[in-house]
Amino acid sequence: MSAKIIDGKAIAATIRGEIKAEVEAMKAQYNKVPGLAAVLVGERRDSQTYVRMKKRACAEVGITSFGYDLPGDTSQEDLLEVVRELNANPDVHGILVQLPLPDHIDEEEILGAISLEKDVDGFHPLNIGRLSMKRRDPLFVPCTPKGCIELLDRTGVEIEGKRAVVLGRSNIVGLPVAMLLLHRNATLTICHSRTKDLPSVVREADILVAAVGRPEMVRGDWVKPGVVVIDVGVNAVDDPTREKGYRLVGDVAFDEVKEVAAAITPVPGGVGPMTIAMLLRNTLDSAKRALGME
Ligand code: NDP
């Protein structure tokens, strides 16, 4: 039997619609709209694309975006000054510093300088620390991990009591998604590059989240029948039949695993669209908090 395909594109569109309605209601009641500042340092093409996509998504739901495109040789102090200005600007409810930053910048210091109340990416050390502790709610949860849980919730997947296996332990995806699953009372295993006999660990999963960045690593015979698979991986593989010469695949061999799984996210069109939707949601929540609406 073929798995249910979890349509992240459609779910993200629904969420953006919900956010747009809430922004309109905020404007009607308070004459205010949420504001998101995106700070870009340097000229990385992929980062420019991500920031452009985020600004476009803001415009679509009525969130004001503030863009800061700084040269690649911006000093630590100048970048800190921009963050401080944004911290003080009452029209800015979310500050997003696009990662990765150039090598000469101390990323941890910059992320730590963002006001806790405006840390919509959820990477402030205090927010991450709270996420890692029991009964300490972070003000914001990182967007991609939050999007993974939202996909499970909106697909009606019960998390409590399930065996969850997370592949990857990065600060951006693997670790925070694991913490979120733990908070939701899953029994958790985190795997990484030193894990022995990965297929046998993966086979225990009722819920599998793959975030390793290895094209189609998880094969059909690695998974248990009925597993729910969230594939975070985005990998470009050569494909001469495509105009661009490549196509995107996940960390999971979709065609094989969908024959065994109960539900699975595609790549593209699964987790990807959720990340920006969650950024908009975090920005809206921040503005609501600033207005005392929560
Ligand atoms: P990182 O490279 O930071 O982390 C990869 C993790 O996978 C590490 O923990 C690493 O282990 C582990 N790993 C690598 N190879 C193996 C292996 N052979 N077996 C088991 N574990 C392995 O990647 P990210 O977390 O930043 O991203 C993961 C994927 O998710 C990428 O494809 C990325 O493009 C995608 N992504 C997608 C997003 C979206 O919006 N859809 C957003 C962010 C990322 P170790 O710790 O031991 O090195």
Boltz pocket constraint, residues with backbone or C-beta under 6 A from the ligand:
constraints:
  - pocket:
      binder: B
      contacts: [[A, 144], [A, 167], [A, 168], [A, 169], [A, 170], [A, 171], [A, 172], [A, 173], [A, 174], [A, 191], [A, 192], [A, 193], [A, 194], [A, 195], [A, 198], [A, 210], [A, 211], [A, 212], [A, 213], [A, 214], [A, 231], [A, 232], [A, 233], [A, 234], [A, 235], [A, 271], [A, 272], [A, 273], [A, 275]]
      max_distance: 6.0
